[in-house]
Every structure is written in structure tokens, then in C-alpha cells.
Amino acid sequence: MSIYIKKAAKTPGTDEAETREIVRKLLKGIQQNGEDDYIRHYRKKFGESWPREFILTREQIEERIAEVPTRIKEDIQFAYKQVYGFALKQRESIKEFETEIYPGVILGQRLIPCSCAGCYVPGGRFAHIASALMSIGTARAARVPFVVACSPSHDGTTLNPILLYAMSVCKPDIIMMMGGVHAVAAMAYGAFTNKPADVIVGPGNRFVSEAKRALFGEIGIDVVAGPTESLILADKTADPFIVAIDLMSQAEHGYDSPVWLVTDSRDLAEAVVNEMPWVIGDLPEPKAAEVSWRDYGEVILCSDREEMAEVSDQYAAEHVQVIAEELDWWLHRLKNYGSLFLGEGCTVPYGDKTTGTNHILPTNKAARYSGGLNVGKFIKVVTYQKLTTEANRQIAAVTSRISRAEGMEAHARAADVRLRKYFPAEEFDFEVYAPGKS
């Protein structure tokens, strides 16, 4: 039975009701008053921090990104090639096909990209370079014909130049300066672009996530996301300092970002708990990681690796990192995670920034039933069918009988009429399986 060496004082559900009510009111106001007018009137409330124009021109983009140093441009291009290249491989793995399951019954599958995708790129404390690549680049790999990228202005005039460069590398059709609920609504309703998004993807704060959740159904979304979370599975072979550093690296995301260590080594557990204050305190800005570890961090001691795997699958964490022996055992045993990082040489920040797998991943145990952002989120897998006349003899007859067994007479008659037309000389028992008849 597992033991908590350290247990979280809070859960990520705090303030959820308040968030939902704020977002509900904002979306209602936008729907009732018209997207453009309602969003523009917020300039009066926010003053100079609210952009004068929302859509950047090509000239504005080129002027702004000219100041980005060559080295960081090269780094962004490298990361983009990794992300875009992996997304292309995902696209290639999804196939269109046509098959004849029963003689004369032709069934097929087509892949149709959505018409317009909205990609939200967060602002705030960080310039989210990688999030731009992950969302916009993946939409482009999925062959979405029109992509709107949206991110809040940090100064009321334009976007962070490094972030803007990352967005521009992915070649969205529109780059819009707007953040929060207003940005999600603008993309969903096609404000300023006349291109309503079919799908909106990308991470954001709790208000952005709630706006996406509230609009889901009217539009598609990637995942219903909560705060970033990371779980490390480590055995006695793990380096406590490396484990502590990796936990700290994910706690940096925010004040409510859970990080969990699951281990079968008490010595490792206690060593990591002792290391955490030191590695966090050494950060230039330690407050977020400090609060996150204090309120949401956990260390769980298990009896063996099988119990560790069970705990991990119960948590269904966004990121699961394994620093333990026999990595292949973990690869084939673990089932519930957003993305898996195998071995000490593979830290979560690599996946967050550079390796190429997507970092927009399920949280709040959604990894039990969903993966993260991939090209499939932008592609409709649709089916088609066509039948020969001869195939109707079997298909129509079975359809007719099943429909009557279900009590759906109108369905049955749609099959019956074809049997009578195509095979007028033949006798069919149209009443068999009718409900209430022996």
C-alpha cells in the first residue's frame, strides 16, 4: 500500500466556480452585443494596454521580427522542423482507404481537414515560443487551409518579437493581438476575420481554458486543460538531484502546477524532499515553483514498481517521466499519460520545447481517454459507401429485419422498397422479427 511522504494541500479545482461564472458573463455579452463592438469597447476599460488594431500587417510583422537575434531565430527554426516534421509523420500514419467487406458493398474513409483553425498562444510571464510551434505548426501539417493565430499584446502596441517570429515561421494566415476569453470568442465567431474557427487549440490560463470548454460542441477543441502537471517514476538508481531539478522545472509553470514523485525507494523520496527547497531557492524568481511545490507537490512511496505503475495510471498525468531500470517494461506497462519521457536523458522540458512531440496535452486525468494535440484534432475522419444492385439482396433484407426488431418501421420500408424494385420476381418476408409478433 502506497504511503504519502509528502501530500498536496490543495487540488487544481480551486476557484473553478468563480472562473466559470466570469467566463459565462463575458461570452453572453459578446453573443448579445456583437463580437466586434463588444470586444472593441474593452479598449475603454483597459486603456493603452488594449491594442489599437488587432490584426498585424505583414509590414508590422517584418519590422518587429527584424530585431530578433540570428541565434534565437536558428533555434526556433530547428524546433519548428522537429515539431512540424513529427506532425507530418502523424499525418502520414492516418490513411484514406476503400474496401469491399461484402461483395458489392464498397466502404471508404476520407480525411478532410477543418476549414479554419484558431491557435491560441499564451502571453503572461513567458514568451511561449514552443506553444506557437506546437499549435500553428501542427495545424499546417494537417493541411488546414486557413489558420488564425492569436496572442495577447504585452505592451498595447505589438507582440513580443521572439514570440512573433515563432508564430510567423509557422505561416498562419492571420496573426491577431488579443488575449483571454475575448480572443477565444473572436476566433470562434470569426470577429475581424469573417472566418469562424471550426477548432480552437492551444494552452492558456484558467479563463482561456474555461472559454474553450464552454464553447465546446459549437466548436472543436484540443483538450479541456487545467494547470500543467508532471509525475516522475523513479527507483533507487535515480539521482535525487536530477529528480528534484526535474520536478522544479515543471513547478515553474505556475502557482497551481502539480508535480508528483512516485518511488519504491524511501531513501530517494527523503533525499528529494530535502533537495527541493534548495533547487527552488536557487531560481532567480522562485515564487511560483515554491508555492506550487508547497501546495500541490506530492511524494508517494510504493512497495514495488507494479504499484508505482498503478499509482501513475490512477493519476493519469499530463507528463510522466521514468528514471528507473528496464525502461521497456515501463513503456509497455503504463497506459494513462499525455506524453511519456523514458530515462534520465529525456527530461520533460525537451518535449516542452524541442524534441517534436506536442506539449499541448490532457490534464485532470483526461489522459485516461484522450491523447494530446495532434494532426487528427484538425482532421475529420469521414466515411462513405456505395452498393451494387446485387448487394442490396442481402444488405436490404438484413436491414429490414433489424429495423423491425428495433421497432423502426420507416427504416425497414426504405430497405423494402429497394428489394421490391430490384428483385420484383422474388419473395421476401417483410414482416419477420416485427415487435409483438411470434
DOVEXBA-966309 format. One record per residue (C-alpha): x, y, z negated. Coordinates in nm, 3 decimals. Last residue first. Example, Ala and Ser with C-alpha at 12.3 -4.5 7.8 and 13.67 -1.06 7.14 Angstrom:
// residues 2
x->1.367&y->-0.106&z->-0.714 .
x->1.230&y->-0.450&z->-0.780 .
This chain:
// residues 438
x->-4.413&y->-1.451&z->3.277 .
x->-4.526&y->-1.096&z->3.331 .
x->-4.506&y->-0.813&z->3.075 .
x->-4.215&y->-0.644&z->3.245 .
x->-4.174&y->-0.743&z->3.614 .
x->-3.894&y->-1.000&z->3.642 .
x->-4.020&y->-1.121&z->3.986 .
x->-4.276&y->-0.893&z->4.150 .
x->-4.102&y->-0.824&z->4.480 .
x->-4.063&y->-1.192&z->4.568 .
x->-3.916&y->-1.156&z->4.916 .
x->-4.041&y->-1.317&z->5.241 .
x->-3.852&y->-1.266&z->5.566 .
x->-3.978&y->-1.162&z->5.909 .
x->-3.956&y->-0.790&z->5.835 .
x->-3.586&y->-0.804&z->5.731 .
x->-3.452&y->-0.450&z->5.777 .
x->-3.775&y->-0.262&z->5.716 .
x->-3.927&y->-0.482&z->5.445 .
x->-3.595&y->-0.516&z->5.260 .
x->-3.540&y->-0.144&z->5.290 .
x->-3.878&y->-0.061&z->5.143 .
x->-3.816&y->-0.296&z->4.850 .
x->-3.496&y->-0.119&z->4.739 .
x->-3.662&y->0.222&z->4.701 .
x->-3.960&y->0.034&z->4.553 .
x->-3.747&y->-0.103&z->4.270 .
x->-3.623&y->0.242&z->4.172 .
x->-3.981&y->0.367&z->4.156 .
x->-4.082&y->0.068&z->3.938 .
x->-3.829&y->0.134&z->3.661 .
x->-3.942&y->-0.109&z->3.388 .
x->-3.589&y->-0.233&z->3.321 .
x->-3.675&y->-0.581&z->3.448 .
x->-3.838&y->-0.405&z->3.742 .
x->-3.512&y->-0.227&z->3.823 .
x->-3.311&y->-0.549&z->3.785 .
x->-3.538&y->-0.730&z->4.033 .
x->-3.529&y->-0.454&z->4.293 .
x->-3.155&y->-0.402&z->4.264 .
x->-3.096&y->-0.775&z->4.310 .
x->-3.307&y->-0.781&z->4.626 .
x->-3.159&y->-0.460&z->4.761 .
x->-2.799&y->-0.576&z->4.713 .
x->-2.854&y->-0.923&z->4.855 .
x->-3.040&y->-0.851&z->5.182 .
x->-2.899&y->-0.496&z->5.191 .
x->-2.555&y->-0.633&z->5.280 .
x->-2.692&y->-0.730&z->5.624 .
x->-2.780&y->-0.371&z->5.705 .
x->-2.426&y->-0.262&z->5.628 .
x->-2.365&y->-0.060&z->5.317 .
x->-2.181&y->0.262&z->5.230 .
x->-2.034&y->0.380&z->4.903 .
x->-1.864&y->0.679&z->4.747 .
x->-1.676&y->0.753&z->4.426 .
x->-1.535&y->1.063&z->4.259 .
x->-1.222&y->1.110&z->4.050 .
x->-1.236&y->1.484&z->3.988 .
x->-0.892&y->1.636&z->3.948 .
x->-0.778&y->1.918&z->3.719 .
x->-0.757&y->1.714&z->3.399 .
x->-0.601&y->1.430&z->3.601 .
x->-0.294&y->1.645&z->3.661 .
x->-0.202&y->1.606&z->3.295 .
x->-0.285&y->1.776&z->2.966 .
x->-0.273&y->1.542&z->2.669 .
x->-0.417&y->1.199&z->2.604 .
x->-0.757&y->1.122&z->2.461 .
x->-0.939&y->0.863&z->2.251 .
x->-0.745&y->0.811&z->1.927 .
x->-0.525&y->1.106&z->2.024 .
x->-0.818&y->1.325&z->1.913 .
x->-0.693&y->1.274&z->1.556 .
x->-0.702&y->1.650&z->1.480 .
x->-0.465&y->1.724&z->1.770 .
x->-0.453&y->1.635&z->2.141 .
x->-0.159&y->1.759&z->2.353 .
x->-0.044&y->2.055&z->2.560 .
x->0.326&y->1.963&z->2.550 .
x->0.335&y->1.803&z->2.893 .
x->0.614&y->1.564&z->2.983 .
x->0.899&y->1.739&z->3.166 .
x->1.210&y->1.718&z->2.948 .
x->1.234&y->2.093&z->2.884 .
x->1.036&y->2.288&z->2.629 .
x->0.801&y->2.106&z->2.394 .
x->0.928&y->1.767&z->2.502 .
x->1.281&y->1.862&z->2.403 .
x->1.141&y->2.033&z->2.091 .
x->1.010&y->1.691&z->1.979 .
x->1.358&y->1.542&z->1.936 .
x->1.493&y->1.259&z->2.151 .
x->1.849&y->1.162&z->2.054 .
x->1.733&y->1.025&z->1.720 .
x->1.522&y->0.767&z->1.897 .
x->1.187&y->0.748&z->2.075 .
x->0.962&y->1.050&z->2.114 .
x->0.595&y->0.967&z->2.176 .
x->0.331&y->1.208&z->2.307 .
x->-0.030&y->1.261&z->2.204 .
x->-0.039&y->0.965&z->1.969 .
x->-0.253&y->0.661&z->1.888 .
x->-0.134&y->0.320&z->2.008 .
x->0.199&y->0.229&z->1.847 .
x->0.311&y->-0.133&z->1.876 .
x->0.468&y->-0.143&z->2.224 .
x->0.687&y->0.164&z->2.186 .
x->0.754&y->0.083&z->1.821 .
x->0.893&y->-0.261&z->1.904 .
x->1.092&y->-0.110&z->2.191 .
x->1.261&y->0.127&z->1.948 .
x->1.417&y->-0.158&z->1.753 .
x->1.569&y->0.040&z->1.464 .
x->1.432&y->0.372&z->1.346 .
x->1.401&y->0.740&z->1.426 .
x->1.057&y->0.741&z->1.588 .
x->0.885&y->1.071&z->1.669 .
x->0.508&y->1.104&z->1.699 .
x->0.368&y->1.430&z->1.836 .
x->-0.005&y->1.514&z->1.841 .
x->-0.067&y->1.278&z->1.552 .
x->-0.311&y->0.988&z->1.548 .
x->-0.310&y->0.996&z->1.164 .
x->-0.457&y->0.646&z->1.150 .
x->-0.217&y->0.526&z->1.419 .
x->0.077&y->0.657&z->1.214 .
x->-0.049&y->0.489&z->0.899 .
x->-0.081&y->0.155&z->1.080 .
x->0.266&y->0.192&z->1.231 .
x->0.416&y->0.257&z->0.887 .
x->0.228&y->-0.046&z->0.752 .
x->0.390&y->-0.260&z->1.019 .
x->0.728&y->-0.097&z->0.946 .
x->0.730&y->-0.210&z->0.584 .
x->0.608&y->-0.122&z->0.233 .
x->0.516&y->0.238&z->0.311 .
x->0.624&y->0.571&z->0.156 .
x->0.440&y->0.879&z->0.280 .
x->0.592&y->1.228&z->0.287 .
x->0.345&y->1.510&z->0.357 .
x->0.362&y->1.874&z->0.466 .
x->0.045&y->2.082&z->0.486 .
x->0.061&y->2.343&z->0.210 .
x->0.432&y->2.364&z->0.120 .
x->0.562&y->2.257&z->0.461 .
x->0.339&y->2.505&z->0.646 .
x->0.412&y->2.783&z->0.397 .
x->0.789&y->2.743&z->0.433 .
x->0.775&y->2.696&z->0.809 .
x->0.581&y->3.020&z->0.848 .
x->0.797&y->3.215&z->0.602 .
x->1.145&y->3.111&z->0.721 .
x->1.238&y->3.402&z->0.948 .
x->1.617&y->3.386&z->0.995 .
x->1.598&y->3.013&z->0.912 .
x->1.835&y->2.889&z->0.639 .
x->1.552&y->2.869&z->0.386 .
x->1.381&y->2.604&z->0.597 .
x->1.690&y->2.380&z->0.604 .
x->1.748&y->2.426&z->0.232 .
x->1.389&y->2.383&z->0.113 .
x->1.356&y->2.067&z->0.326 .
x->1.669&y->1.883&z->0.212 .
x->1.538&y->1.760&z->-0.124 .
x->1.219&y->1.621&z->0.032 .
x->1.434&y->1.457&z->0.299 .
x->1.656&y->1.286&z->0.040 .
x->1.352&y->1.161&z->-0.154 .
x->1.198&y->1.002&z->0.153 .
x->1.529&y->0.855&z->0.273 .
x->1.596&y->0.689&z->-0.064 .
x->1.237&y->0.563&z->-0.079 .
x->1.283&y->0.387&z->0.255 .
x->0.971&y->0.248&z->0.427 .
x->0.904&y->0.580&z->0.599 .
x->0.628&y->0.814&z->0.717 .
x->0.720&y->1.183&z->0.736 .
x->0.444&y->1.430&z->0.816 .
x->0.431&y->1.784&z->0.950 .
x->0.108&y->1.988&z->0.951 .
x->0.105&y->2.331&z->1.120 .
x->-0.104&y->2.575&z->0.913 .
x->0.132&y->2.869&z->0.869 .
x->0.255&y->2.843&z->1.225 .
x->0.482&y->2.684&z->1.483 .
x->0.788&y->2.675&z->1.254 .
x->0.656&y->2.358&z->1.088 .
x->0.761&y->2.179&z->1.408 .
x->1.131&y->2.262&z->1.380 .
x->1.122&y->2.205&z->1.003 .
x->1.021&y->1.843&z->1.050 .
x->1.305&y->1.797&z->1.300 .
x->1.559&y->1.960&z->1.070 .
x->1.448&y->1.742&z->0.779 .
x->1.478&y->1.425&z->0.988 .
x->1.823&y->1.528&z->1.110 .
x->1.936&y->1.595&z->0.751 .
x->1.794&y->1.265&z->0.628 .
x->1.986&y->1.066&z->0.894 .
x->1.775&y->0.763&z->0.983 .
x->1.901&y->0.406&z->0.933 .
x->1.677&y->0.350&z->0.628 .
x->1.363&y->0.385&z->0.841 .
x->1.192&y->0.682&z->1.005 .
x->0.851&y->0.747&z->1.158 .
x->0.814&y->1.122&z->1.210 .
x->0.475&y->1.290&z->1.248 .
x->0.410&y->1.626&z->1.415 .
x->0.114&y->1.864&z->1.419 .
x->0.039&y->2.184&z->1.611 .
x->-0.273&y->2.361&z->1.484 .
x->-0.603&y->2.258&z->1.642 .
x->-0.686&y->2.175&z->1.999 .
x->-1.006&y->2.067&z->2.167 .
x->-0.828&y->1.925&z->2.471 .
x->-0.789&y->2.012&z->2.840 .
x->-1.111&y->2.199&z->2.909 .
x->-1.399&y->2.164&z->3.155 .
x->-1.655&y->2.439&z->3.196 .
x->-2.021&y->2.472&z->3.104 .
x->-1.970&y->2.148&z->2.915 .
x->-1.701&y->2.302&z->2.699 .
x->-1.779&y->2.669&z->2.645 .
x->-1.788&y->2.647&z->2.265 .
x->-1.474&y->2.428&z->2.254 .
x->-1.284&y->2.672&z->2.475 .
x->-1.391&y->2.964&z->2.256 .
x->-1.294&y->2.764&z->1.946 .
x->-0.944&y->2.701&z->2.078 .
x->-0.897&y->3.067&z->2.168 .
x->-1.020&y->3.174&z->1.824 .
x->-0.799&y->2.920&z->1.645 .
x->-0.487&y->3.043&z->1.824 .
x->-0.390&y->2.931&z->2.172 .
x->-0.290&y->2.633&z->2.383 .
x->-0.358&y->2.596&z->2.754 .
x->-0.638&y->2.480&z->2.981 .
x->-0.956&y->2.616&z->3.135 .
x->-1.141&y->2.411&z->3.399 .
x->-1.403&y->2.509&z->3.657 .
x->-1.287&y->2.870&z->3.641 .
x->-1.517&y->3.140&z->3.772 .
x->-1.354&y->3.318&z->4.069 .
x->-1.500&y->3.666&z->4.114 .
x->-1.157&y->3.788&z->3.996 .
x->-1.230&y->4.077&z->3.754 .
x->-1.459&y->3.852&z->3.542 .
x->-1.480&y->3.496&z->3.677 .
x->-1.714&y->3.375&z->3.403 .
x->-1.482&y->3.113&z->3.254 .
x->-1.168&y->3.318&z->3.317 .
x->-1.311&y->3.630&z->3.154 .
x->-1.458&y->3.425&z->2.867 .
x->-1.122&y->3.266&z->2.786 .
x->-0.951&y->3.604&z->2.807 .
x->-1.210&y->3.773&z->2.587 .
x->-1.180&y->3.498&z->2.325 .
x->-0.811&y->3.574&z->2.279 .
x->-0.585&y->3.751&z->2.523 .
x->-0.578&y->3.965&z->2.834 .
x->-0.323&y->4.059&z->3.096 .
x->-0.417&y->3.871&z->3.413 .
x->-0.184&y->3.696&z->3.655 .
x->-0.372&y->3.591&z->3.967 .
x->-0.290&y->3.339&z->4.242 .
x->-0.055&y->3.143&z->4.017 .
x->0.293&y->3.081&z->4.160 .
x->0.461&y->2.859&z->3.895 .
x->0.774&y->3.079&z->3.901 .
x->0.546&y->3.379&z->3.833 .
x->0.438&y->3.245&z->3.494 .
x->0.797&y->3.186&z->3.385 .
x->0.893&y->3.534&z->3.503 .
x->0.604&y->3.688&z->3.310 .
x->0.717&y->3.508&z->2.995 .
x->1.066&y->3.650&z->3.039 .
x->0.927&y->3.997&z->3.114 .
x->0.691&y->4.008&z->2.811 .
x->0.367&y->4.122&z->2.965 .
x->0.254&y->4.469&z->3.065 .
x->0.125&y->4.802&z->2.941 .
x->-0.062&y->4.752&z->2.614 .
x->0.261&y->4.649&z->2.436 .
x->0.242&y->4.271&z->2.387 .
x->-0.006&y->4.213&z->2.667 .
x->-0.214&y->3.900&z->2.621 .
x->-0.183&y->3.607&z->2.864 .
x->-0.394&y->3.483&z->3.155 .
x->-0.308&y->3.272&z->3.456 .
x->-0.572&y->3.226&z->3.727 .
x->-0.520&y->2.937&z->3.970 .
x->-0.695&y->2.892&z->4.306 .
x->-0.645&y->2.590&z->4.536 .
x->-0.585&y->2.329&z->4.262 .
x->-0.330&y->2.094&z->4.416 .
x->-0.278&y->1.879&z->4.101 .
x->0.088&y->1.987&z->4.107 .
x->-0.037&y->2.347&z->4.101 .
x->-0.249&y->2.282&z->3.793 .
x->0.050&y->2.114&z->3.628 .
x->0.273&y->2.414&z->3.694 .
x->0.015&y->2.657&z->3.554 .
x->-0.036&y->2.466&z->3.228 .
x->0.303&y->2.321&z->3.138 .
x->0.512&y->2.599&z->3.291 .
x->0.321&y->2.874&z->3.112 .
x->0.329&y->2.679&z->2.786 .
x->0.707&y->2.645&z->2.820 .
x->0.765&y->3.019&z->2.832 .
x->0.554&y->3.093&z->2.524 .
x->0.711&y->3.425&z->2.426 .
x->0.665&y->3.392&z->2.050 .
x->0.504&y->3.585&z->1.765 .
x->0.175&y->3.647&z->1.944 .
x->0.113&y->3.568&z->2.309 .
x->-0.045&y->3.244&z->2.427 .
x->-0.066&y->3.132&z->2.792 .
x->-0.419&y->3.048&z->2.906 .
x->-0.447&y->2.874&z->3.242 .
x->-0.778&y->2.907&z->3.428 .
x->-0.834&y->2.661&z->3.709 .
x->-1.039&y->2.715&z->4.024 .
x->-1.175&y->2.478&z->4.289 .
x->-1.131&y->2.152&z->4.097 .
x->-0.910&y->1.899&z->4.272 .
x->-1.086&y->1.615&z->4.458 .
x->-0.955&y->1.259&z->4.435 .
x->-1.164&y->1.006&z->4.628 .
x->-1.261&y->0.651&z->4.540 .
x->-1.430&y->0.401&z->4.766 .
x->-1.687&y->0.125&z->4.793 .
x->-1.787&y->-0.056&z->5.113 .
x->-2.061&y->-0.316&z->5.070 .
x->-2.082&y->-0.529&z->5.388 .
x->-1.945&y->-0.844&z->5.228 .
x->-1.912&y->-0.786&z->4.852 .
x->-1.618&y->-0.603&z->4.687 .
x->-1.516&y->-0.431&z->5.010 .
x->-1.254&y->-0.173&z->4.914 .
x->-1.154&y->0.189&z->4.972 .
x->-0.879&y->0.368&z->4.788 .
x->-0.758&y->0.704&z->4.661 .
x->-0.472&y->0.670&z->4.420 .
x->-0.356&y->0.825&z->4.095 .
x->0.013&y->0.748&z->4.046 .
x->0.114&y->1.016&z->4.299 .
x->-0.044&y->1.284&z->4.082 .
x->0.149&y->1.161&z->3.778 .
x->0.468&y->1.176&z->3.984 .
x->0.379&y->1.534&z->4.081 .
x->0.328&y->1.619&z->3.713 .
x->0.676&y->1.483&z->3.636 .
x->0.829&y->1.703&z->3.906 .
x->0.636&y->2.011&z->3.794 .
x->0.756&y->1.974&z->3.435 .
x->1.119&y->1.893&z->3.521 .
x->1.139&y->2.148&z->3.804 .
x->0.990&y->2.412&z->3.573 .
x->1.249&y->2.338&z->3.304 .
x->1.532&y->2.394&z->3.552 .
x->1.370&y->2.712&z->3.688 .
x->1.331&y->2.845&z->3.334 .
x->1.698&y->2.777&z->3.260 .
x->1.805&y->2.948&z->3.584 .
x->1.594&y->3.252&z->3.499 .
x->1.743&y->3.252&z->3.147 .
x->2.092&y->3.263&z->3.297 .
x->2.009&y->3.534&z->3.553 .
x->1.895&y->3.783&z->3.288 .
x->1.535&y->3.910&z->3.315 .
x->1.529&y->4.279&z->3.415 .
x->1.395&y->4.210&z->3.765 .
x->1.094&y->4.039&z->3.605 .
x->0.920&y->4.371&z->3.544 .
x->0.964&y->4.524&z->3.886 .
x->0.864&y->4.205&z->4.065 .
x->0.548&y->4.166&z->3.853 .
x->0.444&y->4.528&z->3.894 .
x->0.493&y->4.508&z->4.271 .
x->0.290&y->4.185&z->4.295 .
x->0.005&y->4.360&z->4.114 .
x->-0.091&y->4.269&z->3.759 .
x->-0.460&y->4.215&z->3.683 .
x->-0.597&y->4.362&z->3.360 .
x->-0.553&y->4.731&z->3.410 .
x->-0.542&y->4.984&z->3.127 .
x->-0.429&y->4.716&z->2.882 .
x->-0.560&y->4.719&z->2.522 .
x->-0.283&y->4.811&z->2.276 .
x->-0.344&y->5.175&z->2.366 .
x->-0.680&y->5.180&z->2.192 .
x->-0.812&y->4.853&z->2.044 .
x->-1.169&y->4.963&z->1.984 .
x->-1.206&y->5.196&z->2.282 .
x->-1.036&y->4.939&z->2.508 .
x->-1.298&y->4.692&z->2.385 .
x->-1.542&y->4.860&z->2.623 .
x->-1.364&y->4.692&z->2.913 .
x->-1.456&y->4.341&z->2.794 .
x->-1.824&y->4.425&z->2.764 .
x->-1.840&y->4.605&z->3.097 .
x->-1.662&y->4.331&z->3.294 .
x->-1.837&y->4.034&z->3.135 .
x->-2.193&y->4.154&z->3.142 .
x->-2.386&y->4.273&z->2.837 .
x->-2.572&y->3.959&z->2.730 .
x->-2.304&y->3.699&z->2.813 .
x->-2.019&y->3.907&z->2.669 .
x->-2.211&y->3.979&z->2.351 .
x->-2.302&y->3.612&z->2.309 .
x->-1.938&y->3.511&z->2.358 .
x->-1.823&y->3.755&z->2.090 .
x->-2.093&y->3.650&z->1.845 .
x->-2.017&y->3.278&z->1.886 .
x->-1.644&y->3.341&z->1.849 .
x->-1.690&y->3.516&z->1.515 .
x->-1.930&y->3.245&z->1.392 .
x->-1.700&y->2.961&z->1.495 .
x->-1.399&y->3.116&z->1.323 .
x->-1.588&y->3.165&z->0.997 .
x->-1.700&y->2.801&z->0.998 .
x->-1.346&y->2.672&z->1.065 .
x->-1.179&y->2.882&z->0.792 .
x->-0.988&y->2.575&z->0.657 .
x->-1.019&y->2.263&z->0.873 .
x->-0.639&y->2.223&z->0.903 .
x->-0.622&y->2.046&z->0.566 .
x->-0.471&y->2.176&z->0.244 .
x->-0.250&y->2.070&z->-0.049 .
x->-0.065&y->1.811&z->0.155 .
x->0.082&y->1.516&z->-0.033 .
x->0.450&y->1.449&z->-0.120 .
x->0.590&y->1.112&z->-0.223 .
x->0.249&y->0.977&z->-0.121 .
x->0.242&y->0.597&z->-0.161 .
x->0.143&y->0.338&z->0.102 .
x->0.000&y->0.000&z->0.000 .
